[in-house]
Amino acid sequence: IINREDYFRCRFIEVEGDGAGTVLRPNFGLAGPATSDVRIDGCLLHTGTEIINVDGASDNVYIFNTIIYDGVGYGIIVTADSTVYIYSTTIIDCDRCVRVNSANANINLKNTLMRHDGVQCLLESAGTLTLDYCASNDATADDFLGANNQVNQTYTFINDAGNNLHLASNDVGAKDLGVDTSGEGAPLNFTTDIDAETRSGTWDIGADEYIAAAGGIVVLRRRRAA
């Protein structure tokens, strides 16, 4: 999907990329010319070389309640002067989860769960990363602006190997470690998770809010090609 329009909305869809190819093709590309108020909400994006690539200057890109996984290169990469908000999102099994590489880009993350399986969770080549109440499985979550981040975390999903990425009741890496963002300006004033279930109490980090005996979607994990 390539977007070049203002006010674009992408909600509750799944996009599967072309696997571990040698050409950098994003599952979701935000290309030039400049765009404004782009929202990716409640999506499942996976299996590609770059899952989201913001390579056109964009004013206010919002990514929230979304699961991203199996990015051979990056989960999210920003290579243009853009302002991007990544809230309550799960980014796992990517070589790098988030990279910013443009001098005037500002990337703001809250309640974002990251687990790399290659190089590192976060890379600030140029531009600014700000993280609050995020978690990484390496030591990078507290290397940038922001506070209250968790590093070197291990996450427990209901069935990681069996394709269910909801947080388990015994998780200690993300559960009850987030912050309520419902008081922020729209569209970041959401109160539900990727399953449209209400977040309550101390929010969990990531796209899923643990709710005892709840139903919801099962996220299918497609392993990258060898």
Biotite code that builds the C-alpha atoms (Angstrom):
import biotite.structure as struc

atoms = struc.array([
    struc.Atom([0.000, 0.000, 0.000], chain_id="A", res_id=1, res_name="ILE", atom_name="CA", element="C"),
    struc.Atom([1.431, 3.371, -1.024], chain_id="A", res_id=2, res_name="ILE", atom_name="CA", element="C"),
    struc.Atom([-0.280, 6.519, 0.216], chain_id="A", res_id=3, res_name="ASN", atom_name="CA", element="C"),
    struc.Atom([0.236, 10.054, -1.118], chain_id="A", res_id=4, res_name="ARG", atom_name="CA", element="C"),
    struc.Atom([-2.945, 11.659, 0.199], chain_id="A", res_id=5, res_name="GLU", atom_name="CA", element="C"),
    struc.Atom([-3.893, 13.753, 3.227], chain_id="A", res_id=6, res_name="ASP", atom_name="CA", element="C"),
    struc.Atom([-6.319, 12.374, 5.820], chain_id="A", res_id=7, res_name="TYR", atom_name="CA", element="C"),
    struc.Atom([-5.710, 8.762, 4.836], chain_id="A", res_id=8, res_name="PHE", atom_name="CA", element="C"),
    struc.Atom([-7.246, 6.164, 7.167], chain_id="A", res_id=9, res_name="ARG", atom_name="CA", element="C"),
    struc.Atom([-6.146, 2.527, 7.369], chain_id="A", res_id=10, res_name="CYS", atom_name="CA", element="C"),
    struc.Atom([-8.103, 0.591, 9.981], chain_id="A", res_id=11, res_name="ARG", atom_name="CA", element="C"),
    struc.Atom([-8.541, -3.072, 10.918], chain_id="A", res_id=12, res_name="PHE", atom_name="CA", element="C"),
    struc.Atom([-6.789, -4.626, 7.942], chain_id="A", res_id=13, res_name="ILE", atom_name="CA", element="C"),
    struc.Atom([-3.982, -7.149, 7.503], chain_id="A", res_id=14, res_name="GLU", atom_name="CA", element="C"),
    struc.Atom([-1.149, -6.571, 5.036], chain_id="A", res_id=15, res_name="VAL", atom_name="CA", element="C"),
    struc.Atom([1.329, -9.368, 4.335], chain_id="A", res_id=16, res_name="GLU", atom_name="CA", element="C"),
    struc.Atom([4.520, -8.472, 2.478], chain_id="A", res_id=17, res_name="GLY", atom_name="CA", element="C"),
    struc.Atom([6.560, -10.453, -0.006], chain_id="A", res_id=18, res_name="ASP", atom_name="CA", element="C"),
    struc.Atom([8.805, -12.179, 2.516], chain_id="A", res_id=19, res_name="GLY", atom_name="CA", element="C"),
    struc.Atom([12.567, -11.962, 2.786], chain_id="A", res_id=20, res_name="ALA", atom_name="CA", element="C"),
    struc.Atom([13.291, -10.449, -0.595], chain_id="A", res_id=21, res_name="GLY", atom_name="CA", element="C"),
    struc.Atom([16.402, -8.465, -1.442], chain_id="A", res_id=22, res_name="THR", atom_name="CA", element="C"),
    struc.Atom([14.450, -5.425, -2.685], chain_id="A", res_id=23, res_name="VAL", atom_name="CA", element="C"),
    struc.Atom([13.272, -3.033, 0.026], chain_id="A", res_id=24, res_name="LEU", atom_name="CA", element="C"),
    struc.Atom([9.525, -2.995, -0.521], chain_id="A", res_id=25, res_name="ARG", atom_name="CA", element="C"),
    struc.Atom([7.410, -1.673, 2.334], chain_id="A", res_id=26, res_name="PRO", atom_name="CA", element="C"),
    struc.Atom([4.109, -3.278, 3.276], chain_id="A", res_id=27, res_name="ASN", atom_name="CA", element="C"),
    struc.Atom([2.929, 0.261, 3.877], chain_id="A", res_id=28, res_name="PHE", atom_name="CA", element="C"),
    struc.Atom([4.664, 3.243, 2.258], chain_id="A", res_id=29, res_name="GLY", atom_name="CA", element="C"),
    struc.Atom([3.948, 6.898, 3.021], chain_id="A", res_id=30, res_name="LEU", atom_name="CA", element="C"),
    struc.Atom([5.519, 8.625, 0.049], chain_id="A", res_id=31, res_name="ALA", atom_name="CA", element="C"),
    struc.Atom([5.858, 12.216, -1.144], chain_id="A", res_id=32, res_name="GLY", atom_name="CA", element="C"),
    struc.Atom([4.580, 14.791, -1.755], chain_id="A", res_id=33, res_name="PRO", atom_name="CA", element="C"),
    struc.Atom([3.893, 16.008, 1.783], chain_id="A", res_id=34, res_name="ALA", atom_name="CA", element="C"),
    struc.Atom([0.873, 14.449, 3.502], chain_id="A", res_id=35, res_name="THR", atom_name="CA", element="C"),
    struc.Atom([-1.002, 15.368, 6.659], chain_id="A", res_id=36, res_name="SER", atom_name="CA", element="C"),
    struc.Atom([-3.006, 13.484, 9.303], chain_id="A", res_id=37, res_name="ASP", atom_name="CA", element="C"),
    struc.Atom([-2.398, 9.878, 8.235], chain_id="A", res_id=38, res_name="VAL", atom_name="CA", element="C"),
    struc.Atom([-3.718, 7.191, 10.597], chain_id="A", res_id=39, res_name="ARG", atom_name="CA", element="C"),
    struc.Atom([-2.917, 3.469, 10.836], chain_id="A", res_id=40, res_name="ILE", atom_name="CA", element="C"),
    struc.Atom([-5.135, 1.950, 13.521], chain_id="A", res_id=41, res_name="ASP", atom_name="CA", element="C"),
    struc.Atom([-5.836, -1.620, 14.586], chain_id="A", res_id=42, res_name="GLY", atom_name="CA", element="C"),
    struc.Atom([-3.862, -3.209, 11.768], chain_id="A", res_id=43, res_name="CYS", atom_name="CA", element="C"),
    struc.Atom([-1.780, -6.371, 11.412], chain_id="A", res_id=44, res_name="LEU", atom_name="CA", element="C"),
    struc.Atom([1.266, -5.728, 9.207], chain_id="A", res_id=45, res_name="LEU", atom_name="CA", element="C"),
    struc.Atom([3.911, -8.396, 8.682], chain_id="A", res_id=46, res_name="HIS", atom_name="CA", element="C"),
    struc.Atom([6.393, -10.366, 6.607], chain_id="A", res_id=47, res_name="THR", atom_name="CA", element="C"),
    struc.Atom([8.457, -7.971, 4.523], chain_id="A", res_id=48, res_name="GLY", atom_name="CA", element="C"),
    struc.Atom([11.718, -6.121, 4.226], chain_id="A", res_id=49, res_name="THR", atom_name="CA", element="C"),
    struc.Atom([10.302, -2.868, 5.625], chain_id="A", res_id=50, res_name="GLU", atom_name="CA", element="C"),
    struc.Atom([6.877, -2.987, 7.200], chain_id="A", res_id=51, res_name="ILE", atom_name="CA", element="C"),
    struc.Atom([6.180, 0.775, 7.337], chain_id="A", res_id=52, res_name="ILE", atom_name="CA", element="C"),
    struc.Atom([8.374, 3.291, 5.506], chain_id="A", res_id=53, res_name="ASN", atom_name="CA", element="C"),
    struc.Atom([7.686, 7.006, 5.910], chain_id="A", res_id=54, res_name="VAL", atom_name="CA", element="C"),
    struc.Atom([9.774, 8.378, 3.050], chain_id="A", res_id=55, res_name="ASP", atom_name="CA", element="C"),
    struc.Atom([7.736, 11.469, 2.191], chain_id="A", res_id=56, res_name="GLY", atom_name="CA", element="C"),
    struc.Atom([7.556, 14.510, 4.471], chain_id="A", res_id=57, res_name="ALA", atom_name="CA", element="C"),
    struc.Atom([4.404, 14.061, 6.544], chain_id="A", res_id=58, res_name="SER", atom_name="CA", element="C"),
    struc.Atom([2.747, 16.233, 9.173], chain_id="A", res_id=59, res_name="ASP", atom_name="CA", element="C"),
    struc.Atom([1.324, 14.012, 11.890], chain_id="A", res_id=60, res_name="ASN", atom_name="CA", element="C"),
    struc.Atom([1.380, 10.306, 11.095], chain_id="A", res_id=61, res_name="VAL", atom_name="CA", element="C"),
    struc.Atom([-0.421, 8.279, 13.770], chain_id="A", res_id=62, res_name="TYR", atom_name="CA", element="C"),
    struc.Atom([0.238, 4.548, 14.237], chain_id="A", res_id=63, res_name="ILE", atom_name="CA", element="C"),
    struc.Atom([-1.605, 2.961, 17.147], chain_id="A", res_id=64, res_name="PHE", atom_name="CA", element="C"),
    struc.Atom([-3.152, -0.295, 18.340], chain_id="A", res_id=65, res_name="ASN", atom_name="CA", element="C"),
    struc.Atom([-1.219, -2.071, 15.599], chain_id="A", res_id=66, res_name="THR", atom_name="CA", element="C"),
    struc.Atom([0.896, -5.240, 15.503], chain_id="A", res_id=67, res_name="ILE", atom_name="CA", element="C"),
    struc.Atom([3.984, -5.351, 13.284], chain_id="A", res_id=68, res_name="ILE", atom_name="CA", element="C"),
    struc.Atom([6.216, -8.391, 12.951], chain_id="A", res_id=69, res_name="TYR", atom_name="CA", element="C"),
    struc.Atom([8.717, -10.278, 10.798], chain_id="A", res_id=70, res_name="ASP", atom_name="CA", element="C"),
    struc.Atom([10.432, -7.291, 9.201], chain_id="A", res_id=71, res_name="GLY", atom_name="CA", element="C"),
    struc.Atom([13.687, -8.409, 7.623], chain_id="A", res_id=72, res_name="VAL", atom_name="CA", element="C"),
    struc.Atom([14.941, -4.819, 7.692], chain_id="A", res_id=73, res_name="GLY", atom_name="CA", element="C"),
    struc.Atom([12.764, -2.538, 9.814], chain_id="A", res_id=74, res_name="TYR", atom_name="CA", element="C"),
    struc.Atom([9.423, -2.555, 11.530], chain_id="A", res_id=75, res_name="GLY", atom_name="CA", element="C"),
    struc.Atom([9.092, 1.210, 11.021], chain_id="A", res_id=76, res_name="ILE", atom_name="CA", element="C"),
    struc.Atom([11.635, 3.440, 9.280], chain_id="A", res_id=77, res_name="ILE", atom_name="CA", element="C"),
    struc.Atom([11.303, 7.201, 8.824], chain_id="A", res_id=78, res_name="VAL", atom_name="CA", element="C"),
    struc.Atom([13.527, 8.711, 6.133], chain_id="A", res_id=79, res_name="THR", atom_name="CA", element="C"),
    struc.Atom([11.810, 12.077, 5.646], chain_id="A", res_id=80, res_name="ALA", atom_name="CA", element="C"),
    struc.Atom([11.199, 15.152, 7.788], chain_id="A", res_id=81, res_name="ASP", atom_name="CA", element="C"),
    struc.Atom([8.002, 13.959, 9.444], chain_id="A", res_id=82, res_name="SER", atom_name="CA", element="C"),
    struc.Atom([6.250, 13.957, 12.791], chain_id="A", res_id=83, res_name="THR", atom_name="CA", element="C"),
    struc.Atom([5.200, 10.419, 13.696], chain_id="A", res_id=84, res_name="VAL", atom_name="CA", element="C"),
    struc.Atom([3.328, 9.122, 16.739], chain_id="A", res_id=85, res_name="TYR", atom_name="CA", element="C"),
    struc.Atom([3.618, 5.403, 17.550], chain_id="A", res_id=86, res_name="ILE", atom_name="CA", element="C"),
    struc.Atom([1.301, 4.537, 20.439], chain_id="A", res_id=87, res_name="TYR", atom_name="CA", element="C"),
    struc.Atom([0.219, 1.214, 21.952], chain_id="A", res_id=88, res_name="SER", atom_name="CA", element="C"),
    struc.Atom([1.874, -0.760, 19.187], chain_id="A", res_id=89, res_name="THR", atom_name="CA", element="C"),
    struc.Atom([3.651, -4.128, 19.238], chain_id="A", res_id=90, res_name="THR", atom_name="CA", element="C"),
    struc.Atom([6.726, -4.471, 16.994], chain_id="A", res_id=91, res_name="ILE", atom_name="CA", element="C"),
    struc.Atom([8.484, -7.819, 17.194], chain_id="A", res_id=92, res_name="ILE", atom_name="CA", element="C"),
    struc.Atom([10.854, -10.097, 15.316], chain_id="A", res_id=93, res_name="ASP", atom_name="CA", element="C"),
    struc.Atom([12.338, -7.381, 13.117], chain_id="A", res_id=94, res_name="CYS", atom_name="CA", element="C"),
    struc.Atom([16.060, -6.774, 12.615], chain_id="A", res_id=95, res_name="ASP", atom_name="CA", element="C"),
    struc.Atom([15.409, -3.246, 13.894], chain_id="A", res_id=96, res_name="ARG", atom_name="CA", element="C"),
    struc.Atom([12.034, -2.222, 15.262], chain_id="A", res_id=97, res_name="CYS", atom_name="CA", element="C"),
    struc.Atom([12.204, 1.559, 14.700], chain_id="A", res_id=98, res_name="VAL", atom_name="CA", element="C"),
    struc.Atom([14.748, 3.730, 12.897], chain_id="A", res_id=99, res_name="ARG", atom_name="CA", element="C"),
    struc.Atom([14.706, 7.480, 12.251], chain_id="A", res_id=100, res_name="VAL", atom_name="CA", element="C"),
    struc.Atom([17.031, 8.779, 9.548], chain_id="A", res_id=101, res_name="ASN", atom_name="CA", element="C"),
    struc.Atom([16.083, 12.352, 8.659], chain_id="A", res_id=102, res_name="SER", atom_name="CA", element="C"),
    struc.Atom([17.434, 15.472, 10.341], chain_id="A", res_id=103, res_name="ALA", atom_name="CA", element="C"),
    struc.Atom([14.117, 17.160, 11.148], chain_id="A", res_id=104, res_name="ASN", atom_name="CA", element="C"),
    struc.Atom([12.044, 14.052, 11.833], chain_id="A", res_id=105, res_name="ALA", atom_name="CA", element="C"),
    struc.Atom([10.420, 13.673, 15.238], chain_id="A", res_id=106, res_name="ASN", atom_name="CA", element="C"),
    struc.Atom([9.264, 10.209, 16.296], chain_id="A", res_id=107, res_name="ILE", atom_name="CA", element="C"),
    struc.Atom([7.236, 9.919, 19.490], chain_id="A", res_id=108, res_name="ASN", atom_name="CA", element="C"),
    struc.Atom([6.577, 6.503, 21.032], chain_id="A", res_id=109, res_name="LEU", atom_name="CA", element="C"),
    struc.Atom([4.356, 5.639, 23.989], chain_id="A", res_id=110, res_name="LYS", atom_name="CA", element="C"),
    struc.Atom([3.257, 2.244, 25.264], chain_id="A", res_id=111, res_name="ASN", atom_name="CA", element="C"),
    struc.Atom([5.170, 0.546, 22.454], chain_id="A", res_id=112, res_name="THR", atom_name="CA", element="C"),
    struc.Atom([6.460, -3.014, 22.892], chain_id="A", res_id=113, res_name="LEU", atom_name="CA", element="C"),
    struc.Atom([9.588, -3.914, 20.910], chain_id="A", res_id=114, res_name="MET", atom_name="CA", element="C"),
    struc.Atom([11.455, -7.173, 20.426], chain_id="A", res_id=115, res_name="ARG", atom_name="CA", element="C"),
    struc.Atom([14.165, -7.350, 17.790], chain_id="A", res_id=116, res_name="HIS", atom_name="CA", element="C"),
    struc.Atom([15.617, -10.599, 16.491], chain_id="A", res_id=117, res_name="ASP", atom_name="CA", element="C"),
    struc.Atom([18.570, -9.177, 14.613], chain_id="A", res_id=118, res_name="GLY", atom_name="CA", element="C"),
    struc.Atom([20.443, -5.965, 15.418], chain_id="A", res_id=119, res_name="VAL", atom_name="CA", element="C"),
    struc.Atom([18.656, -3.665, 17.876], chain_id="A", res_id=120, res_name="GLN", atom_name="CA", element="C"),
    struc.Atom([15.240, -2.281, 18.721], chain_id="A", res_id=121, res_name="CYS", atom_name="CA", element="C"),
    struc.Atom([15.926, 1.399, 18.088], chain_id="A", res_id=122, res_name="LEU", atom_name="CA", element="C"),
    struc.Atom([18.295, 3.433, 15.925], chain_id="A", res_id=123, res_name="LEU", atom_name="CA", element="C"),
    struc.Atom([18.504, 7.225, 15.735], chain_id="A", res_id=124, res_name="GLU", atom_name="CA", element="C"),
    struc.Atom([20.709, 7.943, 12.708], chain_id="A", res_id=125, res_name="SER", atom_name="CA", element="C"),
    struc.Atom([19.332, 11.476, 12.307], chain_id="A", res_id=126, res_name="ALA", atom_name="CA", element="C"),
    struc.Atom([16.319, 13.229, 13.776], chain_id="A", res_id=127, res_name="GLY", atom_name="CA", element="C"),
    struc.Atom([14.819, 12.710, 17.229], chain_id="A", res_id=128, res_name="THR", atom_name="CA", element="C"),
    struc.Atom([13.341, 9.725, 19.051], chain_id="A", res_id=129, res_name="LEU", atom_name="CA", element="C"),
    struc.Atom([11.289, 10.302, 22.203], chain_id="A", res_id=130, res_name="THR", atom_name="CA", element="C"),
    struc.Atom([10.003, 7.329, 24.210], chain_id="A", res_id=131, res_name="LEU", atom_name="CA", element="C"),
    struc.Atom([7.713, 7.174, 27.228], chain_id="A", res_id=132, res_name="ASP", atom_name="CA", element="C"),
    struc.Atom([6.473, 3.986, 28.874], chain_id="A", res_id=133, res_name="TYR", atom_name="CA", element="C"),
    struc.Atom([7.925, 1.770, 26.155], chain_id="A", res_id=134, res_name="CYS", atom_name="CA", element="C"),
    struc.Atom([9.690, -1.589, 26.455], chain_id="A", res_id=135, res_name="ALA", atom_name="CA", element="C"),
    struc.Atom([12.525, -3.240, 24.531], chain_id="A", res_id=136, res_name="SER", atom_name="CA", element="C"),
    struc.Atom([14.174, -6.635, 24.751], chain_id="A", res_id=137, res_name="ASN", atom_name="CA", element="C"),
    struc.Atom([17.552, -4.913, 24.572], chain_id="A", res_id=138, res_name="ASP", atom_name="CA", element="C"),
    struc.Atom([19.006, -1.858, 26.321], chain_id="A", res_id=139, res_name="ALA", atom_name="CA", element="C"),
    struc.Atom([17.937, 0.791, 23.778], chain_id="A", res_id=140, res_name="THR", atom_name="CA", element="C"),
    struc.Atom([14.525, 1.906, 25.110], chain_id="A", res_id=141, res_name="ALA", atom_name="CA", element="C"),
    struc.Atom([16.116, 4.312, 27.597], chain_id="A", res_id=142, res_name="ASP", atom_name="CA", element="C"),
    struc.Atom([18.849, 5.638, 25.292], chain_id="A", res_id=143, res_name="ASP", atom_name="CA", element="C"),
    struc.Atom([16.794, 8.570, 23.982], chain_id="A", res_id=144, res_name="PHE", atom_name="CA", element="C"),
    struc.Atom([14.544, 11.391, 25.186], chain_id="A", res_id=145, res_name="LEU", atom_name="CA", element="C"),
    struc.Atom([11.645, 10.419, 27.429], chain_id="A", res_id=146, res_name="GLY", atom_name="CA", element="C"),
    struc.Atom([11.175, 8.485, 30.660], chain_id="A", res_id=147, res_name="ALA", atom_name="CA", element="C"),
    struc.Atom([9.642, 5.463, 32.399], chain_id="A", res_id=148, res_name="ASN", atom_name="CA", element="C"),
    struc.Atom([10.854, 2.959, 29.831], chain_id="A", res_id=149, res_name="ASN", atom_name="CA", element="C"),
    struc.Atom([11.640, -0.724, 30.403], chain_id="A", res_id=150, res_name="GLN", atom_name="CA", element="C"),
    struc.Atom([14.800, -2.354, 29.016], chain_id="A", res_id=151, res_name="VAL", atom_name="CA", element="C"),
    struc.Atom([16.007, -5.939, 28.579], chain_id="A", res_id=152, res_name="ASN", atom_name="CA", element="C"),
    struc.Atom([12.459, -7.209, 28.882], chain_id="A", res_id=153, res_name="GLN", atom_name="CA", element="C"),
    struc.Atom([11.134, -10.693, 28.191], chain_id="A", res_id=154, res_name="THR", atom_name="CA", element="C"),
    struc.Atom([7.508, -10.919, 27.119], chain_id="A", res_id=155, res_name="TYR", atom_name="CA", element="C"),
    struc.Atom([5.080, -13.766, 27.677], chain_id="A", res_id=156, res_name="THR", atom_name="CA", element="C"),
    struc.Atom([2.323, -14.164, 25.120], chain_id="A", res_id=157, res_name="PHE", atom_name="CA", element="C"),
    struc.Atom([-0.538, -16.635, 25.372], chain_id="A", res_id=158, res_name="ILE", atom_name="CA", element="C"),
    struc.Atom([1.159, -18.837, 22.787], chain_id="A", res_id=159, res_name="ASN", atom_name="CA", element="C"),
    struc.Atom([4.118, -17.167, 21.071], chain_id="A", res_id=160, res_name="ASP", atom_name="CA", element="C"),
    struc.Atom([5.076, -20.224, 19.020], chain_id="A", res_id=161, res_name="ALA", atom_name="CA", element="C"),
    struc.Atom([1.438, -21.030, 18.292], chain_id="A", res_id=162, res_name="GLY", atom_name="CA", element="C"),
    struc.Atom([0.604, -17.642, 16.783], chain_id="A", res_id=163, res_name="ASN", atom_name="CA", element="C"),
    struc.Atom([-1.353, -15.992, 19.614], chain_id="A", res_id=164, res_name="ASN", atom_name="CA", element="C"),
    struc.Atom([0.271, -12.669, 20.545], chain_id="A", res_id=165, res_name="LEU", atom_name="CA", element="C"),
    struc.Atom([-2.117, -11.615, 23.286], chain_id="A", res_id=166, res_name="HIS", atom_name="CA", element="C"),
    struc.Atom([-0.318, -10.963, 26.568], chain_id="A", res_id=167, res_name="LEU", atom_name="CA", element="C"),
    struc.Atom([-0.458, -13.866, 29.006], chain_id="A", res_id=168, res_name="ALA", atom_name="CA", element="C"),
    struc.Atom([-1.662, -13.415, 32.566], chain_id="A", res_id=169, res_name="SER", atom_name="CA", element="C"),
    struc.Atom([1.857, -14.073, 33.888], chain_id="A", res_id=170, res_name="ASN", atom_name="CA", element="C"),
    struc.Atom([3.620, -11.570, 31.638], chain_id="A", res_id=171, res_name="ASP", atom_name="CA", element="C"),
    struc.Atom([6.006, -9.258, 33.494], chain_id="A", res_id=172, res_name="VAL", atom_name="CA", element="C"),
    struc.Atom([7.600, -7.517, 30.508], chain_id="A", res_id=173, res_name="GLY", atom_name="CA", element="C"),
    struc.Atom([4.673, -5.351, 29.408], chain_id="A", res_id=174, res_name="ALA", atom_name="CA", element="C"),
    struc.Atom([1.569, -5.961, 31.530], chain_id="A", res_id=175, res_name="LYS", atom_name="CA", element="C"),
    struc.Atom([0.592, -3.044, 33.780], chain_id="A", res_id=176, res_name="ASP", atom_name="CA", element="C"),
    struc.Atom([3.704, -1.075, 32.781], chain_id="A", res_id=177, res_name="LEU", atom_name="CA", element="C"),
    struc.Atom([2.127, 1.436, 30.396], chain_id="A", res_id=178, res_name="GLY", atom_name="CA", element="C"),
    struc.Atom([0.344, 4.748, 30.781], chain_id="A", res_id=179, res_name="VAL", atom_name="CA", element="C"),
    struc.Atom([-3.209, 5.901, 30.081], chain_id="A", res_id=180, res_name="ASP", atom_name="CA", element="C"),
    struc.Atom([-3.090, 8.166, 27.012], chain_id="A", res_id=181, res_name="THR", atom_name="CA", element="C"),
    struc.Atom([-6.849, 8.712, 26.717], chain_id="A", res_id=182, res_name="SER", atom_name="CA", element="C"),
    struc.Atom([-6.430, 12.314, 27.838], chain_id="A", res_id=183, res_name="GLY", atom_name="CA", element="C"),
    struc.Atom([-4.325, 13.251, 24.820], chain_id="A", res_id=184, res_name="GLU", atom_name="CA", element="C"),
    struc.Atom([-5.659, 14.948, 21.716], chain_id="A", res_id=185, res_name="GLY", atom_name="CA", element="C"),
    struc.Atom([-7.440, 13.006, 18.992], chain_id="A", res_id=186, res_name="ALA", atom_name="CA", element="C"),
    struc.Atom([-6.800, 10.459, 17.641], chain_id="A", res_id=187, res_name="PRO", atom_name="CA", element="C"),
    struc.Atom([-4.520, 9.470, 20.527], chain_id="A", res_id=188, res_name="LEU", atom_name="CA", element="C"),
    struc.Atom([-7.390, 9.661, 23.029], chain_id="A", res_id=189, res_name="ASN", atom_name="CA", element="C"),
    struc.Atom([-8.491, 6.083, 22.262], chain_id="A", res_id=190, res_name="PHE", atom_name="CA", element="C"),
    struc.Atom([-9.576, 3.849, 25.154], chain_id="A", res_id=191, res_name="THR", atom_name="CA", element="C"),
    struc.Atom([-9.544, 0.389, 23.529], chain_id="A", res_id=192, res_name="THR", atom_name="CA", element="C"),
    struc.Atom([-6.927, -2.069, 22.260], chain_id="A", res_id=193, res_name="ASP", atom_name="CA", element="C"),
    struc.Atom([-6.428, -3.865, 18.928], chain_id="A", res_id=194, res_name="ILE", atom_name="CA", element="C"),
    struc.Atom([-9.383, -6.155, 19.772], chain_id="A", res_id=195, res_name="ASP", atom_name="CA", element="C"),
    struc.Atom([-11.624, -3.149, 20.519], chain_id="A", res_id=196, res_name="ALA", atom_name="CA", element="C"),
    struc.Atom([-11.603, -4.210, 24.178], chain_id="A", res_id=197, res_name="GLU", atom_name="CA", element="C"),
    struc.Atom([-11.558, -1.447, 26.775], chain_id="A", res_id=198, res_name="THR", atom_name="CA", element="C"),
    struc.Atom([-8.234, -0.632, 28.395], chain_id="A", res_id=199, res_name="ARG", atom_name="CA", element="C"),
    struc.Atom([-8.563, -0.184, 32.140], chain_id="A", res_id=200, res_name="SER", atom_name="CA", element="C"),
    struc.Atom([-6.505, 0.270, 35.280], chain_id="A", res_id=201, res_name="GLY", atom_name="CA", element="C"),
    struc.Atom([-2.806, 0.623, 34.565], chain_id="A", res_id=202, res_name="THR", atom_name="CA", element="C"),
    struc.Atom([-2.511, 0.143, 30.816], chain_id="A", res_id=203, res_name="TRP", atom_name="CA", element="C"),
    struc.Atom([-0.350, -2.576, 29.326], chain_id="A", res_id=204, res_name="ASP", atom_name="CA", element="C"),
    struc.Atom([2.461, -1.781, 26.908], chain_id="A", res_id=205, res_name="ILE", atom_name="CA", element="C"),
    struc.Atom([1.732, -2.867, 23.352], chain_id="A", res_id=206, res_name="GLY", atom_name="CA", element="C"),
    struc.Atom([-1.288, -3.342, 21.109], chain_id="A", res_id=207, res_name="ALA", atom_name="CA", element="C"),
    struc.Atom([-3.067, -5.831, 23.372], chain_id="A", res_id=208, res_name="ASP", atom_name="CA", element="C"),
    struc.Atom([-4.546, -5.131, 26.794], chain_id="A", res_id=209, res_name="GLU", atom_name="CA", element="C"),
    struc.Atom([-4.648, -8.268, 28.931], chain_id="A", res_id=210, res_name="TYR", atom_name="CA", element="C"),
    struc.Atom([-8.223, -9.060, 29.933], chain_id="A", res_id=211, res_name="ILE", atom_name="CA", element="C"),
    struc.Atom([-8.952, -12.262, 31.826], chain_id="A", res_id=212, res_name="ALA", atom_name="CA", element="C"),
    struc.Atom([-11.025, -14.831, 29.924], chain_id="A", res_id=213, res_name="ALA", atom_name="CA", element="C"),
    struc.Atom([-11.431, -12.492, 26.968], chain_id="A", res_id=214, res_name="ALA", atom_name="CA", element="C"),
    struc.Atom([-11.846, -13.556, 23.373], chain_id="A", res_id=215, res_name="GLY", atom_name="CA", element="C"),
    struc.Atom([-10.458, -11.476, 20.537], chain_id="A", res_id=216, res_name="GLY", atom_name="CA", element="C"),
    struc.Atom([-8.440, -12.076, 17.437], chain_id="A", res_id=217, res_name="ILE", atom_name="CA", element="C"),
    struc.Atom([-5.662, -14.609, 17.062], chain_id="A", res_id=218, res_name="VAL", atom_name="CA", element="C"),
    struc.Atom([-2.625, -13.163, 15.351], chain_id="A", res_id=219, res_name="VAL", atom_name="CA", element="C"),
    struc.Atom([-1.147, -15.569, 12.827], chain_id="A", res_id=220, res_name="LEU", atom_name="CA", element="C"),
    struc.Atom([2.630, -15.547, 12.824], chain_id="A", res_id=221, res_name="ARG", atom_name="CA", element="C"),
    struc.Atom([4.108, -16.436, 9.456], chain_id="A", res_id=222, res_name="ARG", atom_name="CA", element="C"),
    struc.Atom([7.780, -17.214, 9.795], chain_id="A", res_id=223, res_name="ARG", atom_name="CA", element="C"),
    struc.Atom([10.115, -15.559, 7.330], chain_id="A", res_id=224, res_name="ARG", atom_name="CA", element="C"),
    struc.Atom([11.758, -17.645, 4.647], chain_id="A", res_id=225, res_name="ALA", atom_name="CA", element="C"),
    struc.Atom([15.161, -19.124, 5.462], chain_id="A", res_id=226, res_name="ALA", atom_name="CA", element="C"),
])
